[in-house]
Amino acid sequence: MVSRVVLRSALDSRQPAPGLIFHTDRGVEYGAHEVQNLLQRHNVLSSMNRPWTVHRSP
């Protein structure tokens, strides 16, 4: 998906500090294993609203 490509590009180019929280309400797209693995590789915490609750929203 385009969103995965854009997310990967942003993480690679910006190289955010560990602990960044990535929050979305689009669980289906961003709940995918590929996206979650990408976030983990960059030490980004995932936060989602329903329907796929990964972490409770802060």
C-alpha positions, 0 to 999 in steps of 0.5 A, a space after each residue: 500500500 502507498 501508506 506503508 511506502 510513505 511511512 517507511 520513507 518517513 522513518 528512514 529519512 527522519 530517523 526519529 528518536 526512540 519512543 516516538 508514539 505513532 497514533 492512528 485510528 486506521 487499525 486495519 492498514 496500520 495493524 498489519 504485521 509488516 507495518 508493526 515490524 517496521 515501527 518496532 525496527 525504528 523503536 516507535 510505539 504504536 497506538 491505535 483506536 478501535 477496531 485493532 487496539 495495539 496499545 491504549 491511547 495515551 
